[in-house]
Amino acid sequence: MDKNKYILALFLLLGVCSCSEVGDLEGVVVRKEYVPSDDKPKPTLVVGTSSLEFEAVQGQKSFTIESNGSWTIEAPEWCSLSVSSGSGNATITVSVSENLSSDVRSGNIVVSGTDGLSATIKISQQGKDQPPTPTLAVGTTTLAFEAEQGQLEFTIESNTSWAIEAPGWCTLSKSSGTGDATITVSVGDNPSTEECSGNIVVSGTDNLSATIKVTQKGKTPPPPALTVGTNSLSFEAEQGQSEFTIESNVSWTIEAPGWCALSKSSGTGNATITVSVGENPSYEERSGNIVVSGPEGLSATIKVSQKGKEYSGIPENGDNNPPSI
């Protein structure tokens, strides 16, 4: 064997001894080495959104998980999850109840996987709308009526409910309501000469109130008047009665001669007065004045007279003297 063939044979022999596996490639034995490898994929965890926002009312929203491993979810207590743990890909539904507070509530949903993987979703829910602060105002602070019947109006500006109280001599077109309104106030004739006054009070929620002073003039009194139905009264000598009338819109008093008796010596307004006289014991006529007096210098005078008794020529009680002529 020559030297070259010997070297080739030795090389092949060494190759067979150093390889764990051999193969035959075109008649030549070659070494096939093992290459270390790891078939397990690297863990992954991805969520489909970074935030979820809810209105104040109850509602639902979803997010996705893409993962090749297992995972668990933690969420705020005011959130409900369709599932809180699993593996692989998933769609998670998040439910929230109505937020009864006016404050926004917020927190984090944390998805945790293997090998320390995690993903965070910020979640928030708006606060419940609060009603506006109650307001109540009226368009005027006074209502002034004439003595005659009439109507006036006032306005209410409010964002809440209200009720109205008024004096008994006022009539309202509406005594309660909500929001803005125009109220008509009606009054009848004031039968008195004195002014009427009172308050219209509009009351709302939270102790809100507004007051309107309402007045009505008294009727204008007519000028004082005093008249009598006659200017004279004449009586016979015998006892008798006669009448006169008083027409007046004021109070009055009467003065009369002492030999006259009056059915009434004072009063107010119209009246009929009876004047009574006894028999005139004298042969001479007697006379005087009946004076009816009112305020502000008003007066009326009635001349009153009574004839003297007639002389019969026969002495009475020893009186032989005839009346002087």
DOVEXMAR-91173 format. One record per residue (C-alpha): x, y, z. Coordinates in nm, 3 decimals, padded with zeros to 5 digits, always signed. Example, Ala and Ser with C-alpha at 12.3 -4.5 7.8 and 13.67 -1.06 7.14 Angstrom:
<atoms>
ATOM         X         Y         Z
ATOM   +01.230   -00.450   +00.780
ATOM   +01.367   -00.106   +00.714
</atoms>
This chain:
<atoms>
ATOM         X         Y         Z
ATOM   +00.000   +00.000   +00.000
ATOM   +00.140   +00.332   -00.097
ATOM   +00.177   +00.617   +00.141
ATOM   -00.125   +00.828   +00.012
ATOM   -00.377   +00.548   +00.048
ATOM   -00.261   +00.483   +00.397
ATOM   -00.320   +00.842   +00.507
ATOM   -00.673   +00.845   +00.360
ATOM   -00.766   +00.523   +00.534
ATOM   -00.640   +00.657   +00.864
ATOM   -00.840   +00.978   +00.826
ATOM   -01.161   +00.790   +00.758
ATOM   -01.101   +00.564   +01.054
ATOM   -01.056   +00.860   +01.285
ATOM   -01.378   +01.016   +01.151
ATOM   -01.576   +00.701   +01.227
ATOM   -01.444   +00.693   +01.580
ATOM   -01.526   +01.061   +01.659
ATOM   -01.890   +01.084   +01.530
ATOM   -02.202   +00.972   +01.709
ATOM   -02.395   +00.926   +01.389
ATOM   -02.271   +00.850   +01.041
ATOM   -02.423   +00.861   +00.703
ATOM   -02.337   +00.753   +00.357
ATOM   -02.317   +01.033   +00.107
ATOM   -02.213   +00.911   -00.234
ATOM   -02.012   +00.634   -00.082
ATOM   -01.840   +00.859   +00.171
ATOM   -01.911   +00.828   +00.543
ATOM   -01.968   +01.177   +00.706
ATOM   -02.046   +01.301   +01.064
ATOM   -02.393   +01.440   +01.154
ATOM   -02.373   +01.655   +01.468
ATOM   -02.666   +01.732   +01.713
ATOM   -02.749   +02.106   +01.747
ATOM   -02.905   +02.192   +02.088
ATOM   -03.239   +02.368   +02.048
ATOM   -03.539   +02.489   +02.272
ATOM   -03.882   +02.438   +02.112
ATOM   -04.075   +02.643   +02.384
ATOM   -04.182   +02.995   +02.247
ATOM   -04.107   +03.314   +02.438
ATOM   -04.409   +03.432   +02.656
ATOM   -04.621   +03.718   +02.518
ATOM   -04.903   +03.934   +02.665
ATOM   -05.075   +04.225   +02.488
ATOM   -05.408   +04.404   +02.562
ATOM   -05.614   +04.580   +02.295
ATOM   -05.651   +04.921   +02.467
ATOM   -05.484   +05.139   +02.726
ATOM   -05.801   +05.297   +02.868
ATOM   -06.176   +05.246   +02.913
ATOM   -06.407   +05.543   +02.985
ATOM   -06.767   +05.511   +03.103
ATOM   -07.054   +05.756   +03.141
ATOM   -07.219   +05.795   +03.482
ATOM   -07.493   +05.545   +03.392
ATOM   -07.438   +05.171   +03.410
ATOM   -07.271   +05.023   +03.104
ATOM   -07.041   +04.765   +02.948
ATOM   -06.723   +04.774   +02.740
ATOM   -06.476   +04.509   +02.620
ATOM   -06.102   +04.469   +02.568
ATOM   -05.895   +04.194   +02.411
ATOM   -05.604   +03.990   +02.542
ATOM   -05.348   +03.835   +02.306
ATOM   -05.122   +03.589   +02.486
ATOM   -04.952   +03.255   +02.447
ATOM   -04.962   +03.188   +02.819
ATOM   -05.191   +03.203   +03.118
ATOM   -05.303   +03.527   +03.282
ATOM   -05.512   +03.676   +03.566
ATOM   -05.698   +04.010   +03.591
ATOM   -05.746   +04.249   +03.883
ATOM   -05.998   +04.536   +03.862
ATOM   -06.151   +04.804   +04.095
ATOM   -06.436   +04.679   +04.310
ATOM   -06.692   +04.890   +04.122
ATOM   -06.611   +04.693   +03.803
ATOM   -06.737   +04.344   +03.715
ATOM   -06.539   +04.120   +03.476
ATOM   -06.682   +03.853   +03.250
ATOM   -06.377   +03.638   +03.337
ATOM   -06.086   +03.706   +03.573
ATOM   -05.836   +03.443   +03.460
ATOM   -05.751   +03.226   +03.161
ATOM   -05.491   +03.152   +02.897
ATOM   -05.433   +03.241   +02.539
ATOM   -05.636   +03.500   +02.352
ATOM   -05.963   +03.631   +02.501
ATOM   -06.219   +03.911   +02.496
ATOM   -06.306   +04.049   +02.839
ATOM   -06.631   +04.238   +02.914
ATOM   -06.615   +04.503   +03.185
ATOM   -06.946   +04.610   +03.347
ATOM   -07.001   +04.913   +03.573
ATOM   -07.305   +05.017   +03.775
ATOM   -07.442   +05.374   +03.785
ATOM   -07.212   +05.621   +03.958
ATOM   -07.435   +05.782   +04.219
ATOM   -07.168   +06.031   +04.318
ATOM   -07.096   +06.358   +04.145
ATOM   -06.725   +06.273   +04.157
ATOM   -06.541   +06.087   +03.880
ATOM   -06.415   +05.745   +03.989
ATOM   -06.111   +05.585   +03.834
ATOM   -05.866   +05.298   +03.875
ATOM   -05.661   +05.040   +03.688
ATOM   -05.735   +04.699   +03.538
ATOM   -05.411   +04.495   +03.557
ATOM   -05.362   +04.183   +03.343
ATOM   -05.074   +03.970   +03.478
ATOM   -04.906   +03.685   +03.284
ATOM   -04.612   +03.449   +03.326
ATOM   -04.249   +03.553   +03.364
ATOM   -04.359   +03.884   +03.523
ATOM   -04.549   +04.004   +03.216
ATOM   -04.831   +04.255   +03.281
ATOM   -05.047   +04.511   +03.102
ATOM   -05.246   +04.798   +03.256
ATOM   -05.572   +04.953   +03.137
ATOM   -05.681   +05.281   +03.297
ATOM   -06.056   +05.283   +03.368
ATOM   -06.274   +05.581   +03.466
ATOM   -06.645   +05.663   +03.508
ATOM   -06.798   +06.009   +03.502
ATOM   -06.981   +06.142   +03.808
ATOM   -07.358   +06.176   +03.813
ATOM   -07.486   +06.516   +03.703
ATOM   -07.605   +06.713   +04.005
ATOM   -07.912   +06.941   +03.986
ATOM   -07.832   +07.312   +03.966
ATOM   -07.849   +07.528   +04.276
ATOM   -08.215   +07.633   +04.331
ATOM   -08.294   +07.995   +04.241
ATOM   -08.603   +08.207   +04.300
ATOM   -08.664   +08.575   +04.219
ATOM   -08.969   +08.797   +04.158
ATOM   -08.990   +09.086   +03.915
ATOM   -09.111   +09.347   +04.165
ATOM   -09.119   +09.416   +04.538
ATOM   -09.447   +09.611   +04.544
ATOM   -09.794   +09.603   +04.389
ATOM   -10.018   +09.910   +04.442
ATOM   -10.389   +09.904   +04.352
ATOM   -10.642   +10.183   +04.333
ATOM   -10.956   +10.161   +04.545
ATOM   -11.155   +10.017   +04.254
ATOM   -11.130   +09.655   +04.143
ATOM   -10.833   +09.584   +03.922
ATOM   -10.552   +09.351   +03.816
ATOM   -10.174   +09.366   +03.825
ATOM   -09.903   +09.113   +03.733
ATOM   -09.565   +09.003   +03.863
ATOM   -09.311   +08.757   +03.725
ATOM   -09.134   +08.463   +03.887
ATOM   -08.793   +08.349   +03.767
ATOM   -08.697   +08.013   +03.913
ATOM   -08.544   +07.674   +03.835
ATOM   -08.737   +07.501   +04.112
ATOM   -09.093   +07.455   +04.236
ATOM   -09.273   +07.728   +04.433
ATOM   -09.596   +07.816   +04.613
ATOM   -09.762   +08.154   +04.676
ATOM   -09.950   +08.288   +04.977
ATOM   -10.149   +08.613   +04.949
ATOM   -10.390   +08.822   +05.162
ATOM   -10.752   +08.708   +05.152
ATOM   -10.862   +09.013   +04.952
ATOM   -10.626   +08.916   +04.666
ATOM   -10.700   +08.648   +04.406
ATOM   -10.411   +08.476   +04.225
ATOM   -10.420   +08.331   +03.874
ATOM   -10.189   +08.053   +03.999
ATOM   -10.082   +07.963   +04.351
ATOM   -09.811   +07.703   +04.278
ATOM   -09.587   +07.586   +03.995
ATOM   -09.233   +07.522   +03.873
ATOM   -08.991   +07.738   +03.678
ATOM   -09.064   +08.081   +03.531
ATOM   -09.419   +08.219   +03.543
ATOM   -09.630   +08.534   +03.522
ATOM   -09.887   +08.568   +03.802
ATOM   -10.200   +08.787   +03.781
ATOM   -10.325   +08.938   +04.107
ATOM   -10.689   +09.056   +04.115
ATOM   -10.864   +09.269   +04.378
ATOM   -11.223   +09.384   +04.418
ATOM   -11.344   +09.729   +04.525
ATOM   -11.213   +09.836   +04.863
ATOM   -11.533   +09.913   +05.056
ATOM   -11.339   +10.098   +05.325
ATOM   -11.189   +10.443   +05.319
ATOM   -10.880   +10.292   +05.481
ATOM   -10.593   +10.147   +05.278
ATOM   -10.551   +09.768   +05.269
ATOM   -10.200   +09.623   +05.285
ATOM   -10.032   +09.285   +05.316
ATOM   -09.762   +09.061   +05.172
ATOM   -09.754   +08.815   +04.884
ATOM   -09.492   +08.552   +04.971
ATOM   -09.343   +08.320   +04.707
ATOM   -09.169   +08.021   +04.869
ATOM   -08.940   +07.768   +04.698
ATOM   -08.715   +07.477   +04.789
ATOM   -08.420   +07.508   +05.027
ATOM   -08.608   +07.780   +05.220
ATOM   -08.597   +08.021   +04.926
ATOM   -08.858   +08.298   +04.942
ATOM   -08.943   +08.637   +04.792
ATOM   -09.187   +08.893   +04.932
ATOM   -09.403   +09.144   +04.745
ATOM   -09.580   +09.417   +04.944
ATOM   -09.933   +09.465   +04.811
ATOM   -10.154   +09.766   +04.890
ATOM   -10.495   +09.896   +04.784
ATOM   -10.610   +10.249   +04.844
ATOM   -10.924   +10.314   +05.045
ATOM   -11.217   +10.462   +04.860
ATOM   -11.223   +10.842   +04.859
ATOM   -11.489   +10.959   +05.104
ATOM   -11.744   +11.209   +04.969
ATOM   -11.729   +11.559   +05.113
ATOM   -11.918   +11.592   +05.441
ATOM   -12.287   +11.673   +05.388
ATOM   -12.567   +11.760   +05.628
ATOM   -12.919   +11.880   +05.540
ATOM   -13.256   +11.874   +05.712
ATOM   -13.592   +11.822   +05.550
ATOM   -13.752   +12.145   +05.678
ATOM   -13.654   +12.481   +05.818
ATOM   -13.946   +12.517   +06.059
ATOM   -14.179   +12.322   +06.283
ATOM   -14.502   +12.474   +06.419
ATOM   -14.709   +12.326   +06.701
ATOM   -15.052   +12.410   +06.835
ATOM   -15.082   +12.502   +07.200
ATOM   -15.176   +12.147   +07.288
ATOM   -14.920   +11.874   +07.324
ATOM   -14.819   +11.720   +06.998
ATOM   -14.552   +11.564   +06.776
ATOM   -14.388   +11.647   +06.450
ATOM   -14.098   +11.502   +06.248
ATOM   -13.808   +11.619   +06.041
ATOM   -13.551   +11.428   +05.839
ATOM   -13.173   +11.445   +05.838
ATOM   -12.973   +11.356   +05.528
ATOM   -12.606   +11.323   +05.604
ATOM   -12.294   +11.118   +05.539
ATOM   -12.135   +11.216   +05.868
ATOM   -12.218   +11.199   +06.235
ATOM   -12.432   +11.468   +06.396
ATOM   -12.577   +11.592   +06.722
ATOM   -12.899   +11.786   +06.790
ATOM   -12.972   +12.064   +07.037
ATOM   -13.331   +12.174   +07.100
ATOM   -13.521   +12.407   +07.335
ATOM   -13.596   +12.258   +07.674
ATOM   -13.968   +12.231   +07.602
ATOM   -13.895   +12.003   +07.304
ATOM   -13.824   +11.632   +07.347
ATOM   -13.626   +11.452   +07.072
ATOM   -13.654   +11.087   +06.973
ATOM   -13.280   +11.092   +06.909
ATOM   -13.018   +11.352   +06.987
ATOM   -12.718   +11.210   +06.797
ATOM   -12.637   +10.970   +06.518
ATOM   -12.471   +10.914   +06.181
ATOM   -12.609   +10.925   +05.830
ATOM   -12.972   +10.966   +05.742
ATOM   -13.241   +10.970   +06.012
ATOM   -13.596   +11.076   +06.095
ATOM   -13.629   +11.269   +06.420
ATOM   -13.953   +11.301   +06.616
ATOM   -14.003   +11.622   +06.813
ATOM   -14.256   +11.611   +07.096
ATOM   -14.394   +11.910   +07.287
ATOM   -14.619   +11.928   +07.586
ATOM   -14.913   +12.169   +07.617
ATOM   -14.807   +12.534   +07.624
ATOM   -14.920   +12.658   +07.964
ATOM   -14.879   +13.019   +07.857
ATOM   -15.102   +13.239   +07.650
ATOM   -14.792   +13.351   +07.470
ATOM   -14.632   +13.168   +07.180
ATOM   -14.302   +13.010   +07.255
ATOM   -14.024   +12.956   +06.997
ATOM   -13.665   +12.853   +06.959
ATOM   -13.421   +12.671   +06.731
ATOM   -13.340   +12.307   +06.678
ATOM   -12.977   +12.294   +06.563
ATOM   -12.828   +11.986   +06.394
ATOM   -12.445   +12.002   +06.397
ATOM   -12.192   +11.793   +06.212
ATOM   -11.811   +11.794   +06.170
ATOM   -11.614   +12.063   +05.994
ATOM   -11.862   +12.334   +06.099
ATOM   -12.161   +12.176   +05.927
ATOM   -12.498   +12.268   +06.079
ATOM   -12.863   +12.304   +05.992
ATOM   -13.124   +12.504   +06.187
ATOM   -13.495   +12.441   +06.221
ATOM   -13.710   +12.712   +06.377
ATOM   -13.958   +12.558   +06.616
ATOM   -14.265   +12.739   +06.765
ATOM   -14.574   +12.656   +06.967
ATOM   -14.879   +12.874   +06.994
ATOM   -14.993   +13.002   +07.331
ATOM   -15.314   +12.876   +07.473
ATOM   -15.632   +13.067   +07.388
ATOM   -15.799   +13.296   +07.647
ATOM   -16.155   +13.181   +07.718
ATOM   -16.259   +13.473   +07.939
ATOM   -16.294   +13.238   +08.235
ATOM   -16.020   +13.275   +08.490
ATOM   -15.810   +12.968   +08.534
ATOM   -15.692   +12.893   +08.884
ATOM   -15.789   +13.240   +09.004
ATOM   -15.618   +13.411   +08.717
ATOM   -15.858   +13.685   +08.606
ATOM   -15.600   +13.859   +08.395
ATOM   -15.631   +13.805   +08.022
ATOM   -15.315   +13.771   +07.829
ATOM   -15.155   +14.095   +07.733
ATOM   -15.180   +14.188   +07.371
</atoms>
